[in-house]
């Protein structure tokens, strides 16, 4: 995703579920509209839980990327 500017990156690698999702929720709630947030997680469940939460709360899921031994979930706060 070279064309997406990440405003905030959260490294939650090594945290057990639901830790990465909780970190993402906290970051999205405190961010300004338009902020792009990336969460890094080694917990595969985050690739299901985070997109489901993002959709539920009406934010924009930009990408779910596998990066070797972890995943990056990228979300844009739109409201």
Secondary structure, 3 states (H helix, E strand, C coil): CCCCCCCEEEECCCCCCCHHHHHHHHHHHHCCCCCEEEEEECCCCHHHHHHHHHHHCCCEEEEEEEECCEEEEEEECCC
